Amino acid sequence: MATHEELSPGYRALRRGRVSQPNQIYLVTTVVHQRQLLFSDWYSASIAAPILAAAQTWCGAKLLSWVLMPDHWHGLLQLQQTTTLADLMRQAKGSSARQINRQLGRTGPVWMPGFHDRALRKEADVLHAARYIVANPVRAGLVNRVGDYPYWNAVWLSGG
């Protein structure tokens, strides 16, 4: 049986040119398996959000900002010295999938293979990306105001 990587030239293109640099900030997006609206209900999202926000999920990086949408997750990650972006995402997606499945009483994949990333070069890019992340639920029509959506956070709000 062919793997997803063998079937999808788009998946291979996501990895082309990917370089992991310590202290670099990346805008990362990962998609729910088959774009299912897994986190569209309050119960599923309220279980997944704390798992995806937990520092132990992101060992090897600092999570600066994130949002959990019904069918995807965006995050701003500052990579540390100890890991590559690919390893970090593989570990975070695997551990979060196991915990989410266990707590929801389900089996099967949670995330699609691969992820999209973009290295942010300037402080202005980081601010723009953080605003993009937290405004995602408004753009998607889920809420009228950012503060009305419960499944996001940014370090600039908590001071850490």
NUSEZA-76989 format. One record per residue: residue number from 1; residue in three letters; x, y negated, z negated of N, C-alpha, C in turn. Coordinates in pm, whole numbers, plus 50000, padded with zeros to 5 digits. Each point is the difference from the previous one (the first is absolute). Layout:
% NUSEZA-76989
+-----+-----+-------+-------+-------+-------+-------+-------+-------+-------+-------+
:   n : res :    nx :    ny :    nz :   cax :   cay :   caz :    cx :    cy :    cz :
+-----+-----+-------+-------+-------+-------+-------+-------+-------+-------+-------+
: NUM : ALA :     X :     Y :     Z :     X :     Y :     Z :     X :     Y :     Z :
...
+-----+-----+-------+-------+-------+-------+-------+-------+-------+-------+-------+
END
This chain:
% NUSEZA-76989
+-----+-----+-------+-------+-------+-------+-------+-------+-------+-------+-------+
:   n : res :    nx :    ny :    nz :   cax :   cay :   caz :    cx :    cy :    cz :
+-----+-----+-------+-------+-------+-------+-------+-------+-------+-------+-------+
:   1 : MET : 50084 : 50118 : 50000 : 49916 : 49882 : 50000 : 50089 : 49876 : 50000 :
:   2 : ALA : 49969 : 49905 : 50086 : 50079 : 49877 : 50011 : 49974 : 49911 : 49879 :
:   3 : THR : 50106 : 49935 : 49956 : 49984 : 49906 : 49890 : 49943 : 49869 : 50054 :
:   4 : HIS : 49953 : 49917 : 49909 : 49948 : 49868 : 50037 : 50107 : 49920 : 50074 :
:   5 : GLU : 50125 : 50014 : 49956 : 50110 : 49927 : 50062 : 50018 : 50042 : 50146 :
:   6 : GLU : 49985 : 50129 : 50028 : 50017 : 50049 : 50137 : 49886 : 49954 : 50090 :
:   7 : LEU : 49882 : 49981 : 49944 : 49884 : 49962 : 50078 : 49990 : 49851 : 50023 :
:   8 : SER : 50056 : 49922 : 49915 : 49976 : 49856 : 50003 : 50126 : 49920 : 50029 :
:   9 : PRO : 50011 : 49947 : 50123 : 50115 : 49913 : 50027 : 49994 : 49873 : 49914 :
:  10 : GLY : 49881 : 49958 : 49961 : 49987 : 49882 : 49914 : 50064 : 50022 : 49864 :
:  11 : TYR : 49989 : 50121 : 49947 : 50061 : 50031 : 49870 : 50151 : 49987 : 50009 :
:  12 : ARG : 50058 : 50054 : 50109 : 50146 : 49989 : 50019 : 50041 : 49854 : 50016 :
:  13 : ALA : 49917 : 49921 : 50066 : 50032 : 49859 : 50022 : 50004 : 49923 : 49868 :
:  14 : LEU : 49921 : 50042 : 49902 : 50002 : 49934 : 49869 : 50137 : 50010 : 49935 :
:  15 : ARG : 50071 : 50109 : 50027 : 50131 : 50022 : 49937 : 50114 : 49936 : 50076 :
:  16 : ARG : 49980 : 49969 : 50127 : 50107 : 49946 : 50084 : 50054 : 49870 : 49941 :
:  17 : GLY : 50129 : 49996 : 49977 : 50064 : 49879 : 49951 : 49982 : 49974 : 49851 :
:  18 : ARG : 49941 : 50094 : 49928 : 49977 : 49980 : 49857 : 50131 : 50008 : 49925 :
:  19 : VAL : 50029 : 49897 : 49922 : 50120 : 49994 : 49918 : 49956 : 49964 : 49859 :
:  20 : SER : 50052 : 50070 : 49902 : 49968 : 49971 : 49860 : 50114 : 49922 : 49939 :
:  21 : GLN : 49972 : 49880 : 49953 : 50102 : 49916 : 49940 : 49962 : 49969 : 49855 :
:  22 : PRO : 50091 : 50025 : 49907 : 49973 : 49967 : 49860 : 49965 : 49852 : 49984 :
:  23 : ASN : 49907 : 49972 : 49913 : 49950 : 49866 : 49968 : 49914 : 49939 : 50111 :
:  24 : GLN : 49988 : 50067 : 50112 : 49915 : 49951 : 50109 : 49853 : 50016 : 49960 :
:  25 : ILE : 49917 : 49906 : 50040 : 49856 : 50008 : 49977 : 49934 : 50045 : 50129 :
:  26 : TYR : 49912 : 50099 : 49987 : 49930 : 50057 : 50116 : 49850 : 49988 : 49981 :
:  27 : LEU : 49930 : 49965 : 50107 : 49855 : 50011 : 50006 : 49973 : 50139 : 50055 :
:  28 : VAL : 49928 : 50081 : 49924 : 49978 : 50139 : 50034 : 49850 : 50027 : 50007 :
:  29 : THR : 49961 : 50080 : 50099 : 49860 : 50043 : 50013 : 49998 : 50150 : 50018 :
:  30 : THR : 49913 : 50066 : 49926 : 49976 : 50142 : 50020 : 49850 : 50021 : 50010 :
:  31 : VAL : 49962 : 50097 : 50082 : 49860 : 50019 : 50036 : 49948 : 50131 : 49942 :
:  32 : VAL : 49875 : 49999 : 49957 : 49934 : 50120 : 49950 : 49987 : 50101 : 50115 :
:  33 : HIS : 50012 : 50127 : 49965 : 49992 : 50109 : 50097 : 49876 : 49984 : 50088 :
:  34 : GLN : 50021 : 50001 : 50129 : 49896 : 49989 : 50102 : 49912 : 49874 : 49980 :
:  35 : ARG : 50059 : 49898 : 49941 : 49932 : 49872 : 49975 : 49868 : 50018 : 49925 :
:  36 : GLN : 49993 : 50106 : 49919 : 49881 : 50020 : 49918 : 49984 : 49882 : 49906 :
:  37 : LEU : 49879 : 49966 : 49967 : 49973 : 49891 : 49905 : 50001 : 50056 : 49858 :
:  38 : LEU : 50109 : 50065 : 49967 : 50014 : 50071 : 49872 : 49981 : 49908 : 49880 :
:  39 : PHE : 50047 : 49876 : 50012 : 49994 : 49908 : 49886 : 49890 : 49896 : 50015 :
:  40 : SER : 49894 : 50034 : 50075 : 49891 : 49905 : 50018 : 49905 : 49996 : 49881 :
:  41 : ASP : 49999 : 50105 : 49921 : 49913 : 49998 : 49882 : 50081 : 49961 : 49876 :
:  42 : TRP : 49931 : 49940 : 49905 : 50063 : 49947 : 49879 : 50076 : 50109 : 49926 :
:  43 : TYR : 49942 : 50117 : 49985 : 50062 : 50105 : 49921 : 50136 : 50040 : 50057 :
:  44 : SER : 50006 : 50031 : 50129 : 50125 : 50042 : 50062 : 50105 : 49889 : 49995 :
:  45 : ALA : 49959 : 49878 : 50031 : 50094 : 49888 : 49999 : 50051 : 49972 : 49858 :
:  46 : SER : 49912 : 50013 : 49901 : 50043 : 49972 : 49862 : 50094 : 50107 : 49946 :
:  47 : ILE : 49998 : 50117 : 50057 : 50096 : 50104 : 49964 : 50133 : 49976 : 50073 :
:  48 : ALA : 49992 : 49971 : 50129 : 50121 : 49985 : 50082 : 50079 : 49873 : 49970 :
:  49 : ALA : 49931 : 49889 : 49975 : 50069 : 49871 : 49984 : 50106 : 50002 : 49889 :
:  50 : PRO : 49968 : 50048 : 49879 : 50104 : 50000 : 49896 : 50117 : 50094 : 50032 :
:  51 : ILE : 49973 : 50107 : 50070 : 50108 : 50091 : 50041 : 50093 : 49929 : 50096 :
:  52 : LEU : 49942 : 49931 : 50098 : 50081 : 49931 : 50101 : 50068 : 49875 : 49946 :
:  53 : ALA : 49950 : 49947 : 49890 : 50059 : 49880 : 49939 : 50106 : 50035 : 49896 :
:  54 : ALA : 50006 : 50124 : 49958 : 50089 : 50040 : 49891 : 50147 : 49994 : 50041 :
:  55 : ALA : 50082 : 49947 : 49913 : 50144 : 49989 : 50027 : 50061 : 50136 : 50028 :
:  56 : GLN : 49956 : 50107 : 49931 : 50059 : 50133 : 50021 : 49968 : 50055 : 50140 :
:  57 : THR : 49896 : 49950 : 50066 : 49971 : 50040 : 50137 : 50107 : 49946 : 50095 :
:  58 : TRP : 50060 : 49888 : 49964 : 50095 : 49930 : 50088 : 50142 : 50002 : 49945 :
:  59 : CYS : 50043 : 50113 : 49945 : 50138 : 50013 : 49951 : 50095 : 49972 : 50116 :
:  60 : GLY : 50087 : 49904 : 49980 : 50092 : 49962 : 50106 : 49961 : 49870 : 50067 :
:  61 : ALA : 49891 : 49939 : 49953 : 49957 : 49872 : 50057 : 49918 : 49924 : 49897 :
:  62 : LYS : 49985 : 49872 : 50024 : 49911 : 49917 : 49920 : 49881 : 49966 : 50087 :
:  63 : LEU : 49880 : 50031 : 49951 : 49876 : 49968 : 50071 : 49963 : 49856 : 49967 :
:  64 : LEU : 50004 : 49914 : 50101 : 49976 : 49857 : 49979 : 49854 : 49962 : 50020 :
:  65 : SER : 49934 : 50064 : 50094 : 49861 : 49970 : 50031 : 49940 : 50121 : 50070 :
:  66 : TRP : 49870 : 50022 : 49982 : 49937 : 50115 : 50066 : 49849 : 49978 : 50010 :
:  67 : VAL : 49939 : 50072 : 50091 : 49854 : 50006 : 50010 : 49963 : 50140 : 50048 :
:  68 : LEU : 49896 : 50055 : 49940 : 49944 : 50128 : 50041 : 49870 : 49972 : 50075 :
:  69 : MET : 49998 : 50034 : 50126 : 49883 : 49983 : 50084 : 49931 : 50136 : 50015 :
:  70 : PRO : 49878 : 50003 : 50053 : 49930 : 50128 : 50012 : 50078 : 50107 : 50077 :
:  71 : ASP : 50079 : 49960 : 50101 : 50070 : 50099 : 50081 : 50150 : 49976 : 50014 :
:  72 : HIS : 50057 : 49909 : 49921 : 50144 : 49979 : 50006 : 50048 : 49924 : 49876 :
:  73 : TRP : 50132 : 49991 : 49988 : 50065 : 49931 : 49889 : 50111 : 49913 : 50058 :
:  74 : HIS : 50008 : 49876 : 49954 : 50110 : 49910 : 50034 : 50079 : 49972 : 49874 :
:  75 : GLY : 50131 : 49987 : 50013 : 50082 : 49962 : 49886 : 50121 : 49919 : 50043 :
:  76 : LEU : 50044 : 49916 : 49909 : 50129 : 49931 : 50014 : 50094 : 50068 : 49903 :
:  77 : LEU : 50104 : 50061 : 50052 : 50095 : 50076 : 49919 : 50139 : 49941 : 50014 :
:  78 : GLN : 50066 : 49983 : 49886 : 50141 : 49960 : 50002 : 50081 : 50124 : 49968 :
:  79 : LEU : 50073 : 50045 : 50100 : 50077 : 50124 : 49988 : 50119 : 49980 : 49907 :
:  80 : GLN : 50026 : 50100 : 49918 : 50116 : 49997 : 49912 : 50112 : 50085 : 50060 :
:  81 : GLN : 50110 : 50011 : 49930 : 50121 : 50067 : 50050 : 49984 : 50151 : 50017 :
:  82 : THR : 49908 : 50061 : 49930 : 50003 : 50145 : 49983 : 49926 : 50080 : 50105 :
:  83 : THR : 49934 : 49939 : 50096 : 49916 : 50077 : 50091 : 49987 : 49932 : 50135 :
:  84 : THR : 49956 : 50077 : 50099 : 49966 : 49943 : 50130 : 49849 : 49974 : 50003 :
:  85 : LEU : 49958 : 49916 : 50090 : 49858 : 49971 : 50012 : 49922 : 50127 : 50036 :
:  86 : ALA : 50055 : 50081 : 50090 : 49933 : 50125 : 50039 : 49985 : 50095 : 49881 :
:  87 : ASP : 50106 : 50016 : 49920 : 49992 : 50086 : 49882 : 49901 : 49944 : 49899 :
:  88 : LEU : 50005 : 49870 : 49978 : 49907 : 49936 : 49906 : 49856 : 50025 : 50040 :
:  89 : MET : 49968 : 49978 : 50126 : 49863 : 50018 : 50046 : 49957 : 50146 : 49995 :
:  90 : ARG : 50090 : 50090 : 50036 : 49968 : 50143 : 49994 : 49968 : 50040 : 49855 :
:  91 : GLN : 50081 : 49956 : 49906 : 49978 : 50033 : 49859 : 49872 : 49935 : 49947 :
:  92 : ALA : 49980 : 49873 : 50032 : 49882 : 49929 : 49950 : 49871 : 50057 : 50058 :
:  93 : LYS : 50000 : 50029 : 50128 : 49879 : 50055 : 50062 : 49974 : 50141 : 49949 :
:  94 : GLY : 50103 : 50080 : 49984 : 49981 : 50136 : 49949 : 49950 : 50002 : 49858 :
:  95 : SER : 50065 : 49922 : 49914 : 49958 : 50001 : 49859 : 49862 : 49937 : 49983 :
:  96 : SER : 49972 : 49893 : 50074 : 49867 : 49938 : 49987 : 49892 : 50094 : 50054 :
:  97 : ALA : 50028 : 50069 : 50110 : 49902 : 50093 : 50056 : 49967 : 50113 : 49902 :
:  98 : ARG : 50103 : 50055 : 49937 : 49975 : 50107 : 49902 : 49913 : 49949 : 49885 :
:  99 : GLN : 50032 : 49882 : 49947 : 49923 : 49945 : 49887 : 49858 : 49963 : 50042 :
: 100 : ILE : 49986 : 49938 : 50116 : 49867 : 49960 : 50049 : 49915 : 50124 : 50022 :
: 101 : ASN : 50054 : 50100 : 50067 : 49924 : 50123 : 50024 : 49960 : 50067 : 49869 :
: 102 : ARG : 50092 : 50008 : 49906 : 49970 : 50064 : 49872 : 49887 : 49926 : 49929 :
: 103 : GLN : 50010 : 49869 : 49993 : 49900 : 49923 : 49926 : 49865 : 49993 : 50071 :
: 104 : LEU : 50001 : 50009 : 50134 : 49874 : 49999 : 50075 : 49944 : 50141 : 50021 :
: 105 : GLY : 50077 : 50101 : 49957 : 49954 : 50138 : 50017 : 49991 : 50040 : 50146 :
: 106 : ARG : 50095 : 49957 : 50079 : 50000 : 50030 : 50142 : 50134 : 50060 : 50041 :
: 107 : THR : 50007 : 50052 : 50121 : 50124 : 50052 : 50055 : 50021 : 49938 : 50138 :
: 108 : GLY : 50117 : 50025 : 50055 : 50028 : 49954 : 50135 : 50079 : 49872 : 50001 :
: 109 : PRO : 50039 : 49957 : 50119 : 50084 : 49881 : 50011 : 49923 : 49874 : 49960 :
: 110 : VAL : 50072 : 49908 : 49940 : 49946 : 49868 : 49969 : 50049 : 49900 : 50103 :
: 111 : TRP : 50128 : 50007 : 50036 : 50064 : 49902 : 50088 : 50038 : 50062 : 50134 :
: 112 : MET : 49998 : 49917 : 50103 : 50054 : 50040 : 50130 : 50153 : 50009 : 49986 :
: 113 : PRO : 50065 : 50081 : 50084 : 50146 : 49999 : 50000 : 50048 : 49861 : 50045 :
: 114 : GLY : 50117 : 49965 : 49955 : 50059 : 49874 : 50043 : 49941 : 49879 : 49931 :
: 115 : PHE : 50053 : 49885 : 50036 : 49955 : 49872 : 49946 : 50057 : 49891 : 50089 :
: 116 : HIS : 49943 : 49884 : 49992 : 50052 : 49885 : 50073 : 50074 : 49911 : 49902 :
: 117 : ASP : 50112 : 49943 : 50043 : 50073 : 49909 : 49912 : 50056 : 49884 : 50081 :
: 118 : ARG : 50019 : 49891 : 49931 : 50065 : 49883 : 50059 : 50085 : 49935 : 49893 :
: 119 : ALA : 50128 : 49984 : 50028 : 50091 : 49933 : 49908 : 49972 : 49851 : 50005 :
: 120 : LEU : 49993 : 49938 : 49883 : 49975 : 49856 : 49992 : 50132 : 49930 : 49973 :
: 121 : ARG : 50031 : 49904 : 50080 : 50132 : 49937 : 49997 : 50007 : 49873 : 49916 :
: 122 : LYS : 49890 : 49924 : 49996 : 50003 : 49870 : 49933 : 49896 : 49996 : 49889 :
: 123 : GLU : 50020 : 49915 : 49903 : 49904 : 49985 : 49891 : 49862 : 49963 : 50052 :
: 124 : ALA : 49996 : 49918 : 50103 : 49871 : 49961 : 50059 : 49928 : 50122 : 50057 :
: 125 : ASP : 50076 : 50095 : 50057 : 49940 : 50123 : 50051 : 49938 : 50082 : 49888 :
: 126 : VAL : 50067 : 50003 : 49886 : 49950 : 50075 : 49884 : 49869 : 49939 : 49952 :
: 127 : LEU : 49995 : 49871 : 49988 : 49877 : 49932 : 49956 : 49888 : 50023 : 50099 :
: 128 : HIS : 50029 : 49989 : 50128 : 49899 : 50023 : 50104 : 49948 : 50144 : 49992 :
: 129 : ALA : 50090 : 50096 : 49983 : 49960 : 50141 : 49992 : 49916 : 50026 : 49875 :
: 130 : ALA : 50037 : 49941 : 49888 : 49922 : 50018 : 49877 : 49859 : 49945 : 50018 :
: 131 : ARG : 49989 : 49885 : 50062 : 49867 : 49942 : 50027 : 49920 : 50089 : 50095 :
: 132 : TYR : 50067 : 50053 : 50102 : 49935 : 50091 : 50094 : 49945 : 50122 : 49925 :
: 133 : ILE : 50080 : 50056 : 49912 : 49960 : 50119 : 49926 : 49877 : 49972 : 49916 :
: 134 : VAL : 50004 : 49897 : 49917 : 49890 : 49977 : 49906 : 49874 : 49950 : 50070 :
: 135 : ALA : 50012 : 49941 : 50119 : 49883 : 49953 : 50073 : 49938 : 50108 : 50088 :
: 136 : ASN : 50061 : 50117 : 50006 : 49952 : 50107 : 50085 : 49853 : 50035 : 49975 :
: 137 : PRO : 49955 : 50013 : 49876 : 49858 : 50032 : 49977 : 49905 : 49891 : 50050 :
: 138 : VAL : 50042 : 49874 : 49995 : 49917 : 49891 : 50052 : 49990 : 50011 : 50151 :
: 139 : ARG : 50114 : 50018 : 50068 : 50000 : 50013 : 50145 : 49918 : 50120 : 50046 :
: 140 : ALA : 49999 : 50106 : 49920 : 49925 : 50121 : 50034 : 49850 : 49987 : 49968 :
: 141 : GLY : 49961 : 49890 : 49937 : 49860 : 49978 : 49968 : 49951 : 50077 : 49878 :
: 142 : LEU : 50093 : 50049 : 49918 : 49961 : 50075 : 49880 : 49955 : 49908 : 49888 :
: 143 : VAL : 50056 : 49881 : 49994 : 49966 : 49899 : 49899 : 50010 : 49861 : 50064 :
: 144 : ASN : 49947 : 49901 : 49930 : 50009 : 49863 : 50049 : 50123 : 49927 : 49947 :
: 145 : ARG : 50047 : 50043 : 49883 : 50117 : 49936 : 49938 : 50097 : 50108 : 49954 :
: 146 : VAL : 50129 : 49969 : 50006 : 50103 : 50095 : 49959 : 49975 : 50051 : 49857 :
: 147 : GLY : 49966 : 49910 : 49911 : 49979 : 50037 : 49860 : 49884 : 50095 : 49976 :
: 148 : ASP : 49915 : 50017 : 50099 : 49886 : 50091 : 49987 : 50037 : 50146 : 50028 :
: 149 : TYR : 50119 : 50022 : 50054 : 50044 : 50136 : 50035 : 50092 : 50052 : 49890 :
: 150 : PRO : 49970 : 50114 : 49940 : 50078 : 50044 : 49884 : 50126 : 50080 : 50028 :
: 151 : TYR : 50025 : 50042 : 50124 : 50107 : 50096 : 50026 : 50121 : 49935 : 50067 :
: 152 : TRP : 50061 : 49904 : 49931 : 50120 : 49932 : 50047 : 50070 : 49936 : 49882 :
: 153 : ASN : 50126 : 49962 : 50023 : 50074 : 49925 : 49899 : 50126 : 49943 : 50064 :
: 154 : ALA : 50060 : 49906 : 49931 : 50126 : 49940 : 50044 : 50077 : 49960 : 49876 :
: 155 : VAL : 50133 : 50018 : 50002 : 50083 : 49970 : 49884 : 49993 : 49852 : 49963 :
: 156 : TRP : 49970 : 49916 : 50095 : 49996 : 49857 : 49973 : 49885 : 49963 : 49909 :
: 157 : LEU : 49900 : 50087 : 49989 : 49886 : 49974 : 49911 : 50029 : 50041 : 49857 :
: 158 : SER : 50078 : 50105 : 49986 : 50026 : 50054 : 49866 : 50135 : 49953 : 49944 :
: 159 : GLY : 50074 : 49926 : 50080 : 50130 : 49952 : 49955 : 50108 : 50105 : 50001 :
: 160 : GLY : 49976 : 50115 : 50060 : 50103 : 50102 : 50000 : 49993 : 50082 : 50119 :
+-----+-----+-------+-------+-------+-------+-------+-------+-------+-------+-------+
END
